[in-house]
Amino acid sequence: MDEAEYCGRVGIMRDGKLLAMDSPSALKGHALPGLAWDVFVGGGEIAGEQAVTSAELLKALNVLEACPCVIRAGLVSDHLRAITPPEVNAQELLERLAEAGSSEPRQWR
C-alpha cells in the first residue's frame, strides 16, 4: 500500500474479484485483520553496511510464518511485512525474531 498512499481511492482484487474499494487510510483501518509491521533484517545499506542477503530474508520470513502471533507475513521490496493481532506489541514480536537476527520492527499502520 506504499504507492497507494498517493491515490484518492484504491481497489483490492483477488482472483478477478473486487474485495474492497476505499481510500488508502480507510482500507488500512478496516481491511487489515490487525497491525502491520515492517521488519528489517540486518543493517541494510545504512552507513555503508552490506545489504541483507536473500538467505537472511528467507530465514526471518520462516520465523515469522512459524510464529503463532503472526497472522500473515510476506516480502515487501527489501524487507518483510508481518500482520499481527492488535494486542501484539513490538517486544513480543522482537522476541520471536531474535533468532533470525532481525532488527526492531516498526509499526506500519
Gaussian input, Z-matrix of N, CA and C with variables (Angstrom, degrees):
# hf/3-21g

backbone

0 1
 N
 C     1     B1
 C     2     B2     1     A1
 N     3     B3     2     A2     1     D1
 C     4     B4     3     A3     2     D2
 C     5     B5     4     A4     3     D3
 N     6     B6     5     A5     4     D4
 C     7     B7     6     A6     5     D5
 C     8     B8     7     A7     6     D6
 N     9     B9     8     A8     7     D7
 C    10    B10     9     A9     8     D8
 C    11    B11    10    A10     9     D9
 N    12    B12    11    A11    10    D10
 C    13    B13    12    A12    11    D11
 C    14    B14    13    A13    12    D12
 N    15    B15    14    A14    13    D13
 C    16    B16    15    A15    14    D14
 C    17    B17    16    A16    15    D15
 N    18    B18    17    A17    16    D16
 C    19    B19    18    A18    17    D17
 C    20    B20    19    A19    18    D18
 N    21    B21    20    A20    19    D19
 C    22    B22    21    A21    20    D20
 C    23    B23    22    A22    21    D21
 N    24    B24    23    A23    22    D22
 C    25    B25    24    A24    23    D23
 C    26    B26    25    A25    24    D24
 N    27    B27    26    A26    25    D25
 C    28    B28    27    A27    26    D26
 C    29    B29    28    A28    27    D27
 N    30    B30    29    A29    28    D28
 C    31    B31    30    A30    29    D29
 C    32    B32    31    A31    30    D30
 N    33    B33    32    A32    31    D31
 C    34    B34    33    A33    32    D32
 C    35    B35    34    A34    33    D33
 N    36    B36    35    A35    34    D34
 C    37    B37    36    A36    35    D35
 C    38    B38    37    A37    36    D36
 N    39    B39    38    A38    37    D37
 C    40    B40    39    A39    38    D38
 C    41    B41    40    A40    39    D39
 N    42    B42    41    A41    40    D40
 C    43    B43    42    A42    41    D41
 C    44    B44    43    A43    42    D42
 N    45    B45    44    A44    43    D43
 C    46    B46    45    A45    44    D44
 C    47    B47    46    A46    45    D45
 N    48    B48    47    A47    46    D46
 C    49    B49    48    A48    47    D47
 C    50    B50    49    A49    48    D48
 N    51    B51    50    A50    49    D49
 C    52    B52    51    A51    50    D50
 C    53    B53    52    A52    51    D51
 N    54    B54    53    A53    52    D52
 C    55    B55    54    A54    53    D53
 C    56    B56    55    A55    54    D54
 N    57    B57    56    A56    55    D55
 C    58    B58    57    A57    56    D56
 C    59    B59    58    A58    57    D57
 N    60    B60    59    A59    58    D58
 C    61    B61    60    A60    59    D59
 C    62    B62    61    A61    60    D60
 N    63    B63    62    A62    61    D61
 C    64    B64    63    A63    62    D62
 C    65    B65    64    A64    63    D63
 N    66    B66    65    A65    64    D64
 C    67    B67    66    A66    65    D65
 C    68    B68    67    A67    66    D66
 N    69    B69    68    A68    67    D67
 C    70    B70    69    A69    68    D68
 C    71    B71    70    A70    69    D69
 N    72    B72    71    A71    70    D70
 C    73    B73    72    A72    71    D71
 C    74    B74    73    A73    72    D72
 N    75    B75    74    A74    73    D73
 C    76    B76    75    A75    74    D74
 C    77    B77    76    A76    75    D75
 N    78    B78    77    A77    76    D76
 C    79    B79    78    A78    77    D77
 C    80    B80    79    A79    78    D78
 N    81    B81    80    A80    79    D79
 C    82    B82    81    A81    80    D80
 C    83    B83    82    A82    81    D81
 N    84    B84    83    A83    82    D82
 C    85    B85    84    A84    83    D83
 C    86    B86    85    A85    84    D84
 N    87    B87    86    A86    85    D85
 C    88    B88    87    A87    86    D86
 C    89    B89    88    A88    87    D87
 N    90    B90    89    A89    88    D88
 C    91    B91    90    A90    89    D89
 C    92    B92    91    A91    90    D90
 N    93    B93    92    A92    91    D91
 C    94    B94    93    A93    92    D92
 C    95    B95    94    A94    93    D93
 N    96    B96    95    A95    94    D94
 C    97    B97    96    A96    95    D95
 C    98    B98    97    A97    96    D96
 N    99    B99    98    A98    97    D97
 C   100   B100    99    A99    98    D98
 C   101   B101   100   A100    99    D99
 N   102   B102   101   A101   100   D100
 C   103   B103   102   A102   101   D101
 C   104   B104   103   A103   102   D102
 N   105   B105   104   A104   103   D103
 C   106   B106   105   A105   104   D104
 C   107   B107   106   A106   105   D105
 N   108   B108   107   A107   106   D106
 C   109   B109   108   A108   107   D107
 C   110   B110   109   A109   108   D108
 N   111   B111   110   A110   109   D109
 C   112   B112   111   A111   110   D110
 C   113   B113   112   A112   111   D111
 N   114   B114   113   A113   112   D112
 C   115   B115   114   A114   113   D113
 C   116   B116   115   A115   114   D114
 N   117   B117   116   A116   115   D115
 C   118   B118   117   A117   116   D116
 C   119   B119   118   A118   117   D117
 N   120   B120   119   A119   118   D118
 C   121   B121   120   A120   119   D119
 C   122   B122   121   A121   120   D120
 N   123   B123   122   A122   121   D121
 C   124   B124   123   A123   122   D122
 C   125   B125   124   A124   123   D123
 N   126   B126   125   A125   124   D124
 C   127   B127   126   A126   125   D125
 C   128   B128   127   A127   126   D126
 N   129   B129   128   A128   127   D127
 C   130   B130   129   A129   128   D128
 C   131   B131   130   A130   129   D129
 N   132   B132   131   A131   130   D130
 C   133   B133   132   A132   131   D131
 C   134   B134   133   A133   132   D132
 N   135   B135   134   A134   133   D133
 C   136   B136   135   A135   134   D134
 C   137   B137   136   A136   135   D135
 N   138   B138   137   A137   136   D136
 C   139   B139   138   A138   137   D137
 C   140   B140   139   A139   138   D138
 N   141   B141   140   A140   139   D139
 C   142   B142   141   A141   140   D140
 C   143   B143   142   A142   141   D141
 N   144   B144   143   A143   142   D142
 C   145   B145   144   A144   143   D143
 C   146   B146   145   A145   144   D144
 N   147   B147   146   A146   145   D145
 C   148   B148   147   A147   146   D146
 C   149   B149   148   A148   147   D147
 N   150   B150   149   A149   148   D148
 C   151   B151   150   A150   149   D149
 C   152   B152   151   A151   150   D150
 N   153   B153   152   A152   151   D151
 C   154   B154   153   A153   152   D152
 C   155   B155   154   A154   153   D153
 N   156   B156   155   A155   154   D154
 C   157   B157   156   A156   155   D155
 C   158   B158   157   A157   156   D156
 N   159   B159   158   A158   157   D157
 C   160   B160   159   A159   158   D158
 C   161   B161   160   A160   159   D159
 N   162   B162   161   A161   160   D160
 C   163   B163   162   A162   161   D161
 C   164   B164   163   A163   162   D162
 N   165   B165   164   A164   163   D163
 C   166   B166   165   A165   164   D164
 C   167   B167   166   A166   165   D165
 N   168   B168   167   A167   166   D166
 C   169   B169   168   A168   167   D167
 C   170   B170   169   A169   168   D168
 N   171   B171   170   A170   169   D169
 C   172   B172   171   A171   170   D170
 C   173   B173   172   A172   171   D171
 N   174   B174   173   A173   172   D172
 C   175   B175   174   A174   173   D173
 C   176   B176   175   A175   174   D174
 N   177   B177   176   A176   175   D175
 C   178   B178   177   A177   176   D176
 C   179   B179   178   A178   177   D177
 N   180   B180   179   A179   178   D178
 C   181   B181   180   A180   179   D179
 C   182   B182   181   A181   180   D180
 N   183   B183   182   A182   181   D181
 C   184   B184   183   A183   182   D182
 C   185   B185   184   A184   183   D183
 N   186   B186   185   A185   184   D184
 C   187   B187   186   A186   185   D185
 C   188   B188   187   A187   186   D186
 N   189   B189   188   A188   187   D187
 C   190   B190   189   A189   188   D188
 C   191   B191   190   A190   189   D189
 N   192   B192   191   A191   190   D190
 C   193   B193   192   A192   191   D191
 C   194   B194   193   A193   192   D192
 N   195   B195   194   A194   193   D193
 C   196   B196   195   A195   194   D194
 C   197   B197   196   A196   195   D195
 N   198   B198   197   A197   196   D196
 C   199   B199   198   A198   197   D197
 C   200   B200   199   A199   198   D198
 N   201   B201   200   A200   199   D199
 C   202   B202   201   A201   200   D200
 C   203   B203   202   A202   201   D201
 N   204   B204   203   A203   202   D202
 C   205   B205   204   A204   203   D203
 C   206   B206   205   A205   204   D204
 N   207   B207   206   A206   205   D205
 C   208   B208   207   A207   206   D206
 C   209   B209   208   A208   207   D207
 N   210   B210   209   A209   208   D208
 C   211   B211   210   A210   209   D209
 C   212   B212   211   A211   210   D210
 N   213   B213   212   A212   211   D211
 C   214   B214   213   A213   212   D212
 C   215   B215   214   A214   213   D213
 N   216   B216   215   A215   214   D214
 C   217   B217   216   A216   215   D215
 C   218   B218   217   A217   216   D216
 N   219   B219   218   A218   217   D217
 C   220   B220   219   A219   218   D218
 C   221   B221   220   A220   219   D219
 N   222   B222   221   A221   220   D220
 C   223   B223   222   A222   221   D221
 C   224   B224   223   A223   222   D222
 N   225   B225   224   A224   223   D223
 C   226   B226   225   A225   224   D224
 C   227   B227   226   A226   225   D225
 N   228   B228   227   A227   226   D226
 C   229   B229   228   A228   227   D227
 C   230   B230   229   A229   228   D228
 N   231   B231   230   A230   229   D229
 C   232   B232   231   A231   230   D230
 C   233   B233   232   A232   231   D231
 N   234   B234   233   A233   232   D232
 C   235   B235   234   A234   233   D233
 C   236   B236   235   A235   234   D234
 N   237   B237   236   A236   235   D235
 C   238   B238   237   A237   236   D236
 C   239   B239   238   A238   237   D237
 N   240   B240   239   A239   238   D238
 C   241   B241   240   A240   239   D239
 C   242   B242   241   A241   240   D240
 N   243   B243   242   A242   241   D241
 C   244   B244   243   A243   242   D242
 C   245   B245   244   A244   243   D243
 N   246   B246   245   A245   244   D244
 C   247   B247   246   A246   245   D245
 C   248   B248   247   A247   246   D246
 N   249   B249   248   A248   247   D247
 C   250   B250   249   A249   248   D248
 C   251   B251   250   A250   249   D249
 N   252   B252   251   A251   250   D250
 C   253   B253   252   A252   251   D251
 C   254   B254   253   A253   252   D252
 N   255   B255   254   A254   253   D253
 C   256   B256   255   A255   254   D254
 C   257   B257   256   A256   255   D255
 N   258   B258   257   A257   256   D256
 C   259   B259   258   A258   257   D257
 C   260   B260   259   A259   258   D258
 N   261   B261   260   A260   259   D259
 C   262   B262   261   A261   260   D260
 C   263   B263   262   A262   261   D261
 N   264   B264   263   A263   262   D262
 C   265   B265   264   A264   263   D263
 C   266   B266   265   A265   264   D264
 N   267   B267   266   A266   265   D265
 C   268   B268   267   A267   266   D266
 C   269   B269   268   A268   267   D267
 N   270   B270   269   A269   268   D268
 C   271   B271   270   A270   269   D269
 C   272   B272   271   A271   270   D270
 N   273   B273   272   A272   271   D271
 C   274   B274   273   A273   272   D272
 C   275   B275   274   A274   273   D273
 N   276   B276   275   A275   274   D274
 C   277   B277   276   A276   275   D275
 C   278   B278   277   A277   276   D276
 N   279   B279   278   A278   277   D277
 C   280   B280   279   A279   278   D278
 C   281   B281   280   A280   279   D279
 N   282   B282   281   A281   280   D280
 C   283   B283   282   A282   281   D281
 C   284   B284   283   A283   282   D282
 N   285   B285   284   A284   283   D283
 C   286   B286   285   A285   284   D284
 C   287   B287   286   A286   285   D285
 N   288   B288   287   A287   286   D286
 C   289   B289   288   A288   287   D287
 C   290   B290   289   A289   288   D288
 N   291   B291   290   A290   289   D289
 C   292   B292   291   A291   290   D290
 C   293   B293   292   A292   291   D291
 N   294   B294   293   A293   292   D292
 C   295   B295   294   A294   293   D293
 C   296   B296   295   A295   294   D294
 N   297   B297   296   A296   295   D295
 C   298   B298   297   A297   296   D296
 C   299   B299   298   A298   297   D297
 N   300   B300   299   A299   298   D298
 C   301   B301   300   A300   299   D299
 C   302   B302   301   A301   300   D300
 N   303   B303   302   A302   301   D301
 C   304   B304   303   A303   302   D302
 C   305   B305   304   A304   303   D303
 N   306   B306   305   A305   304   D304
 C   307   B307   306   A306   305   D305
 C   308   B308   307   A307   306   D306
 N   309   B309   308   A308   307   D307
 C   310   B310   309   A309   308   D308
 C   311   B311   310   A310   309   D309
 N   312   B312   311   A311   310   D310
 C   313   B313   312   A312   311   D311
 C   314   B314   313   A313   312   D312
 N   315   B315   314   A314   313   D313
 C   316   B316   315   A315   314   D314
 C   317   B317   316   A316   315   D315
 N   318   B318   317   A317   316   D316
 C   319   B319   318   A318   317   D317
 C   320   B320   319   A319   318   D318
 N   321   B321   320   A320   319   D319
 C   322   B322   321   A321   320   D320
 C   323   B323   322   A322   321   D321
 N   324   B324   323   A323   322   D322
 C   325   B325   324   A324   323   D323
 C   326   B326   325   A325   324   D324

   B1=1.4503
   B2=1.5278
   B3=1.3211
   B4=1.4578
   B5=1.5254
   B6=1.3251
   B7=1.4584
   B8=1.5201
   B9=1.3110
   B10=1.4652
   B11=1.5250
   B12=1.3226
   B13=1.4666
   B14=1.5263
   B15=1.3278
   B16=1.4565
   B17=1.5232
   B18=1.3206
   B19=1.4636
   B20=1.5225
   B21=1.3176
   B22=1.4565
   B23=1.5177
   B24=1.3329
   B25=1.4619
   B26=1.5174
   B27=1.3208
   B28=1.4608
   B29=1.5173
   B30=1.3374
   B31=1.4554
   B32=1.5222
   B33=1.3155
   B34=1.4621
   B35=1.5191
   B36=1.3523
   B37=1.4581
   B38=1.5224
   B39=1.3209
   B40=1.4674
   B41=1.5180
   B42=1.3194
   B43=1.4632
   B44=1.5285
   B45=1.3342
   B46=1.4566
   B47=1.5131
   B48=1.3246
   B49=1.4644
   B50=1.5226
   B51=1.3292
   B52=1.4546
   B53=1.5282
   B54=1.3369
   B55=1.4618
   B56=1.5265
   B57=1.3299
   B58=1.4633
   B59=1.5186
   B60=1.3472
   B61=1.4552
   B62=1.5257
   B63=1.3416
   B64=1.4640
   B65=1.5226
   B66=1.3170
   B67=1.4564
   B68=1.5309
   B69=1.3342
   B70=1.4661
   B71=1.5272
   B72=1.3275
   B73=1.4689
   B74=1.5233
   B75=1.3306
   B76=1.4627
   B77=1.5281
   B78=1.3286
   B79=1.4680
   B80=1.5248
   B81=1.3212
   B82=1.4654
   B83=1.5219
   B84=1.3057
   B85=1.4593
   B86=1.5133
   B87=1.3554
   B88=1.4646
   B89=1.5270
   B90=1.3238
   B91=1.4643
   B92=1.5232
   B93=1.3240
   B94=1.4661
   B95=1.5204
   B96=1.3186
   B97=1.4647
   B98=1.5250
   B99=1.3142
   B100=1.4640
   B101=1.5039
   B102=1.3302
   B103=1.4550
   B104=1.5188
   B105=1.3239
   B106=1.4650
   B107=1.5241
   B108=1.3354
   B109=1.4607
   B110=1.5097
   B111=1.3208
   B112=1.4526
   B113=1.5168
   B114=1.3194
   B115=1.4698
   B116=1.5195
   B117=1.3297
   B118=1.4622
   B119=1.5204
   B120=1.3022
   B121=1.4591
   B122=1.5227
   B123=1.3359
   B124=1.4610
   B125=1.5099
   B126=1.3253
   B127=1.4612
   B128=1.5103
   B129=1.3168
   B130=1.4532
   B131=1.5135
   B132=1.3145
   B133=1.4602
   B134=1.5177
   B135=1.3106
   B136=1.4556
   B137=1.5214
   B138=1.3297
   B139=1.4649
   B140=1.5228
   B141=1.3344
   B142=1.4519
   B143=1.5131
   B144=1.3250
   B145=1.4580
   B146=1.5233
   B147=1.3154
   B148=1.4550
   B149=1.5281
   B150=1.3250
   B151=1.4619
   B152=1.5251
   B153=1.3143
   B154=1.4599
   B155=1.5297
   B156=1.3177
   B157=1.4648
   B158=1.5208
   B159=1.3234
   B160=1.4600
   B161=1.5279
   B162=1.3374
   B163=1.4671
   B164=1.5330
   B165=1.3315
   B166=1.4652
   B167=1.5281
   B168=1.3343
   B169=1.4622
   B170=1.5210
   B171=1.3215
   B172=1.4658
   B173=1.5232
   B174=1.3270
   B175=1.4600
   B176=1.5290
   B177=1.3279
   B178=1.4628
   B179=1.5311
   B180=1.3375
   B181=1.4634
   B182=1.5235
   B183=1.3241
   B184=1.4692
   B185=1.5207
   B186=1.3335
   B187=1.4697
   B188=1.5273
   B189=1.3242
   B190=1.4683
   B191=1.5244
   B192=1.3241
   B193=1.4633
   B194=1.5220
   B195=1.3326
   B196=1.4647
   B197=1.5269
   B198=1.3076
   B199=1.4630
   B200=1.5322
   B201=1.3359
   B202=1.4670
   B203=1.5281
   B204=1.3325
   B205=1.4689
   B206=1.5262
   B207=1.3352
   B208=1.4644
   B209=1.5277
   B210=1.3182
   B211=1.4613
   B212=1.5193
   B213=1.3494
   B214=1.4566
   B215=1.5215
   B216=1.3325
   B217=1.4628
   B218=1.5193
   B219=1.3321
   B220=1.4551
   B221=1.5112
   B222=1.3150
   B223=1.4598
   B224=1.5214
   B225=1.3338
   B226=1.4575
   B227=1.5210
   B228=1.3131
   B229=1.4641
   B230=1.5249
   B231=1.3358
   B232=1.4641
   B233=1.5185
   B234=1.3362
   B235=1.4619
   B236=1.5319
   B237=1.3205
   B238=1.4585
   B239=1.5214
   B240=1.3081
   B241=1.4615
   B242=1.5170
   B243=1.3335
   B244=1.4603
   B245=1.5234
   B246=1.3213
   B247=1.4647
   B248=1.5210
   B249=1.3301
   B250=1.4665
   B251=1.5168
   B252=1.3318
   B253=1.4584
   B254=1.5337
   B255=1.3312
   B256=1.4664
   B257=1.5265
   B258=1.3251
   B259=1.4705
   B260=1.5309
   B261=1.3312
   B262=1.4708
   B263=1.5242
   B264=1.3327
   B265=1.4584
   B266=1.5264
   B267=1.3205
   B268=1.4662
   B269=1.5213
   B270=1.3240
   B271=1.4621
   B272=1.5290
   B273=1.3114
   B274=1.4645
   B275=1.5273
   B276=1.3285
   B277=1.4557
   B278=1.5301
   B279=1.3217
   B280=1.4663
   B281=1.5194
   B282=1.3213
   B283=1.4600
   B284=1.5214
   B285=1.3279
   B286=1.4630
   B287=1.5302
   B288=1.3218
   B289=1.4560
   B290=1.5245
   B291=1.3216
   B292=1.4633
   B293=1.5264
   B294=1.3036
   B295=1.4659
   B296=1.5279
   B297=1.3350
   B298=1.4663
   B299=1.5243
   B300=1.3185
   B301=1.4552
   B302=1.5107
   B303=1.3175
   B304=1.4475
   B305=1.5206
   B306=1.3185
   B307=1.4523
   B308=1.5192
   B309=1.3124
   B310=1.4632
   B311=1.5122
   B312=1.3363
   B313=1.4619
   B314=1.5305
   B315=1.3128
   B316=1.4521
   B317=1.5179
   B318=1.3224
   B319=1.4661
   B320=1.5100
   B321=1.3221
   B322=1.4505
   B323=1.5158
   B324=1.2920
   B325=1.4599
   B326=1.4878
   A1=111.77
   A2=119.31
   A3=120.81
   A4=111.56
   A5=117.69
   A6=121.17
   A7=111.44
   A8=116.99
   A9=121.45
   A10=112.09
   A11=117.49
   A12=120.52
   A13=111.84
   A14=117.80
   A15=121.95
   A16=112.25
   A17=118.01
   A18=122.89
   A19=111.30
   A20=115.43
   A21=120.54
   A22=112.46
   A23=115.84
   A24=121.41
   A25=109.03
   A26=116.26
   A27=122.05
   A28=108.79
   A29=115.39
   A30=120.63
   A31=109.63
   A32=117.21
   A33=122.53
   A34=107.60
   A35=114.38
   A36=120.27
   A37=110.37
   A38=114.61
   A39=121.12
   A40=107.33
   A41=115.75
   A42=122.12
   A43=111.77
   A44=116.17
   A45=121.05
   A46=115.61
   A47=118.13
   A48=121.46
   A49=109.64
   A50=115.72
   A51=121.65
   A52=108.92
   A53=115.85
   A54=120.87
   A55=112.56
   A56=116.31
   A57=120.11
   A58=109.33
   A59=116.02
   A60=121.01
   A61=107.73
   A62=115.35
   A63=120.83
   A64=107.83
   A65=117.12
   A66=120.80
   A67=108.43
   A68=118.57
   A69=120.12
   A70=113.25
   A71=117.74
   A72=119.15
   A73=111.64
   A74=117.85
   A75=120.21
   A76=110.88
   A77=117.06
   A78=119.97
   A79=110.98
   A80=116.71
   A81=119.43
   A82=110.55
   A83=117.31
   A84=120.42
   A85=114.40
   A86=116.68
   A87=119.41
   A88=114.52
   A89=117.69
   A90=119.93
   A91=113.19
   A92=117.41
   A93=119.52
   A94=110.11
   A95=117.80
   A96=120.42
   A97=113.48
   A98=118.98
   A99=121.99
   A100=110.65
   A101=116.58
   A102=122.16
   A103=110.37
   A104=116.71
   A105=121.63
   A106=108.69
   A107=116.23
   A108=122.97
   A109=109.96
   A110=117.93
   A111=122.38
   A112=106.89
   A113=116.59
   A114=122.29
   A115=108.25
   A116=115.57
   A117=121.33
   A118=108.54
   A119=116.22
   A120=122.94
   A121=108.57
   A122=117.05
   A123=120.82
   A124=111.77
   A125=115.69
   A126=121.23
   A127=114.16
   A128=118.50
   A129=120.69
   A130=110.97
   A131=117.04
   A132=121.17
   A133=111.75
   A134=117.27
   A135=121.35
   A136=109.26
   A137=117.27
   A138=123.97
   A139=112.50
   A140=116.83
   A141=120.74
   A142=115.41
   A143=118.08
   A144=119.76
   A145=110.09
   A146=115.81
   A147=120.79
   A148=110.47
   A149=116.36
   A150=121.48
   A151=110.20
   A152=115.39
   A153=121.61
   A154=109.43
   A155=116.67
   A156=120.73
   A157=110.12
   A158=115.30
   A159=119.42
   A160=110.61
   A161=117.66
   A162=120.55
   A163=110.40
   A164=117.08
   A165=120.37
   A166=110.67
   A167=116.41
   A168=120.43
   A169=111.43
   A170=116.95
   A171=120.62
   A172=111.67
   A173=117.17
   A174=120.49
   A175=110.15
   A176=116.75
   A177=120.68
   A178=111.00
   A179=117.56
   A180=120.86
   A181=110.73
   A182=117.37
   A183=120.92
   A184=111.23
   A185=116.90
   A186=120.60
   A187=109.56
   A188=116.96
   A189=120.36
   A190=111.39
   A191=116.68
   A192=120.18
   A193=112.26
   A194=117.48
   A195=121.47
   A196=112.26
   A197=117.01
   A198=121.20
   A199=110.84
   A200=117.58
   A201=119.40
   A202=113.47
   A203=117.77
   A204=120.20
   A205=112.44
   A206=118.41
   A207=122.25
   A208=109.44
   A209=116.03
   A210=121.68
   A211=110.64
   A212=115.63
   A213=121.16
   A214=108.40
   A215=117.23
   A216=121.87
   A217=108.96
   A218=116.01
   A219=119.44
   A220=111.51
   A221=115.03
   A222=123.24
   A223=109.69
   A224=115.76
   A225=122.43
   A226=106.81
   A227=117.14
   A228=122.57
   A229=110.51
   A230=118.13
   A231=121.85
   A232=113.30
   A233=117.14
   A234=120.82
   A235=109.64
   A236=115.63
   A237=121.29
   A238=109.99
   A239=115.88
   A240=120.70
   A241=107.52
   A242=116.04
   A243=122.41
   A244=109.20
   A245=115.79
   A246=121.94
   A247=106.73
   A248=115.89
   A249=121.44
   A250=109.95
   A251=118.09
   A252=120.02
   A253=109.58
   A254=118.29
   A255=121.37
   A256=114.39
   A257=118.14
   A258=120.15
   A259=113.82
   A260=118.51
   A261=121.73
   A262=108.77
   A263=116.40
   A264=120.15
   A265=110.39
   A266=115.20
   A267=120.70
   A268=111.61
   A269=118.11
   A270=120.83
   A271=111.20
   A272=116.89
   A273=120.97
   A274=110.75
   A275=116.08
   A276=119.83
   A277=110.93
   A278=117.60
   A279=121.81
   A280=111.84
   A281=116.93
   A282=120.09
   A283=111.19
   A284=116.05
   A285=120.76
   A286=111.94
   A287=116.93
   A288=121.27
   A289=113.74
   A290=117.65
   A291=121.00
   A292=111.75
   A293=117.74
   A294=120.34
   A295=112.83
   A296=117.11
   A297=119.71
   A298=111.82
   A299=117.68
   A300=121.08
   A301=113.32
   A302=117.70
   A303=121.42
   A304=110.84
   A305=115.66
   A306=119.84
   A307=109.38
   A308=116.64
   A309=121.36
   A310=111.93
   A311=117.67
   A312=120.93
   A313=110.03
   A314=115.84
   A315=120.64
   A316=108.01
   A317=115.80
   A318=117.67
   A319=108.50
   A320=115.73
   A321=121.51
   A322=111.93
   A323=116.72
   A324=120.82
   A325=111.43
   D1=4.38
   D2=-178.82
   D3=-58.74
   D4=-50.83
   D5=-179.62
   D6=-69.22
   D7=-28.35
   D8=-177.69
   D9=-67.01
   D10=-19.30
   D11=179.62
   D12=-59.08
   D13=-22.40
   D14=-178.97
   D15=-86.89
   D16=-3.78
   D17=-177.31
   D18=-98.83
   D19=154.99
   D20=175.90
   D21=-83.94
   D22=-31.98
   D23=-179.76
   D24=-145.62
   D25=139.34
   D26=-176.62
   D27=-131.82
   D28=141.08
   D29=174.67
   D30=-112.23
   D31=140.66
   D32=176.93
   D33=-112.63
   D34=124.89
   D35=-177.59
   D36=-122.80
   D37=149.86
   D38=172.13
   D39=-146.07
   D40=133.24
   D41=-179.70
   D42=52.50
   D43=39.44
   D44=176.88
   D45=75.80
   D46=7.63
   D47=-179.24
   D48=-115.25
   D49=135.79
   D50=177.61
   D51=-76.60
   D52=117.21
   D53=-177.98
   D54=-92.45
   D55=-35.31
   D56=-178.21
   D57=-159.05
   D58=150.23
   D59=175.00
   D60=-147.76
   D61=124.75
   D62=-179.32
   D63=-173.60
   D64=-173.68
   D65=174.96
   D66=-71.54
   D67=154.58
   D68=-179.82
   D69=-55.52
   D70=-42.98
   D71=-178.91
   D72=-67.28
   D73=-37.59
   D74=178.24
   D75=-67.89
   D76=-40.03
   D77=178.22
   D78=-62.66
   D79=-44.29
   D80=179.48
   D81=-64.74
   D82=-34.84
   D83=-178.70
   D84=-75.29
   D85=-28.00
   D86=-174.25
   D87=-116.52
   D88=-28.26
   D89=-174.43
   D90=-88.50
   D91=-25.96
   D92=178.93
   D93=-76.23
   D94=138.20
   D95=-179.67
   D96=-79.17
   D97=4.30
   D98=-179.08
   D99=179.55
   D100=-147.19
   D101=179.63
   D102=-92.63
   D103=146.56
   D104=176.64
   D105=-109.79
   D106=131.51
   D107=-178.56
   D108=-120.60
   D109=134.15
   D110=170.16
   D111=-88.64
   D112=125.74
   D113=-177.25
   D114=-116.15
   D115=116.06
   D116=-179.57
   D117=-103.21
   D118=128.99
   D119=-176.72
   D120=-97.74
   D121=131.47
   D122=178.27
   D123=68.99
   D124=-163.05
   D125=-175.85
   D126=-88.28
   D127=-15.15
   D128=-177.40
   D129=69.56
   D130=-150.68
   D131=-177.65
   D132=-104.67
   D133=20.58
   D134=-179.94
   D135=-75.09
   D136=136.59
   D137=176.32
   D138=54.27
   D139=36.64
   D140=174.89
   D141=76.91
   D142=8.06
   D143=178.90
   D144=-70.60
   D145=156.97
   D146=-179.22
   D147=-68.59
   D148=140.82
   D149=179.48
   D150=-65.11
   D151=153.92
   D152=179.77
   D153=-68.02
   D154=143.29
   D155=179.12
   D156=-88.42
   D157=160.15
   D158=178.13
   D159=-65.44
   D160=-31.12
   D161=178.24
   D162=-64.50
   D163=-38.80
   D164=178.48
   D165=-67.17
   D166=-41.26
   D167=177.10
   D168=-62.46
   D169=-44.41
   D170=-180.00
   D171=-64.15
   D172=-39.35
   D173=178.22
   D174=-62.51
   D175=-45.99
   D176=179.02
   D177=-65.64
   D178=-37.77
   D179=177.84
   D180=-63.40
   D181=-41.48
   D182=177.68
   D183=-62.39
   D184=-39.41
   D185=178.08
   D186=-64.58
   D187=-44.90
   D188=179.16
   D189=-61.54
   D190=-45.64
   D191=-178.11
   D192=-64.79
   D193=-28.94
   D194=179.69
   D195=-85.63
   D196=-12.46
   D197=-176.52
   D198=-74.33
   D199=126.41
   D200=179.59
   D201=-66.75
   D202=-17.27
   D203=-179.97
   D204=-88.62
   D205=2.70
   D206=-179.43
   D207=-111.09
   D208=124.39
   D209=178.47
   D210=-78.08
   D211=-43.45
   D212=-177.18
   D213=-153.83
   D214=145.81
   D215=178.08
   D216=-141.38
   D217=150.09
   D218=178.52
   D219=-165.15
   D220=171.84
   D221=-179.63
   D222=-87.37
   D223=134.15
   D224=176.29
   D225=-132.53
   D226=101.50
   D227=-179.65
   D228=58.59
   D229=-111.15
   D230=-176.09
   D231=-104.41
   D232=13.68
   D233=-179.37
   D234=-146.39
   D235=-176.72
   D236=-179.30
   D237=-112.00
   D238=156.45
   D239=173.96
   D240=-126.73
   D241=132.10
   D242=179.63
   D243=-120.29
   D244=136.74
   D245=174.63
   D246=-105.83
   D247=125.68
   D248=-179.17
   D249=-125.70
   D250=160.91
   D251=172.53
   D252=-60.05
   D253=154.06
   D254=-176.81
   D255=-57.41
   D256=-26.50
   D257=-176.17
   D258=-81.54
   D259=-8.12
   D260=179.23
   D261=-75.89
   D262=133.67
   D263=178.43
   D264=-109.75
   D265=172.22
   D266=-176.57
   D267=-61.45
   D268=-38.14
   D269=-178.36
   D270=-62.35
   D271=-43.61
   D272=179.17
   D273=-62.67
   D274=-42.99
   D275=179.15
   D276=-67.46
   D277=-39.73
   D278=178.49
   D279=-60.55
   D280=-41.39
   D281=179.34
   D282=-59.23
   D283=-39.41
   D284=-179.94
   D285=-71.35
   D286=-30.57
   D287=-176.03
   D288=-90.02
   D289=-10.47
   D290=-175.74
   D291=-56.25
   D292=-40.39
   D293=-178.64
   D294=-67.58
   D295=-20.00
   D296=179.16
   D297=-92.62
   D298=-3.11
   D299=179.12
   D300=73.44
   D301=26.55
   D302=-178.59
   D303=-82.35
   D304=148.98
   D305=174.95
   D306=-82.47
   D307=177.63
   D308=-173.81
   D309=-62.79
   D310=131.19
   D311=176.63
   D312=-71.39
   D313=148.69
   D314=175.93
   D315=-113.53
   D316=133.97
   D317=179.21
   D318=-67.88
   D319=131.45
   D320=-175.16
   D321=-90.68
   D322=-35.00
   D323=-173.36
   D324=-94.38

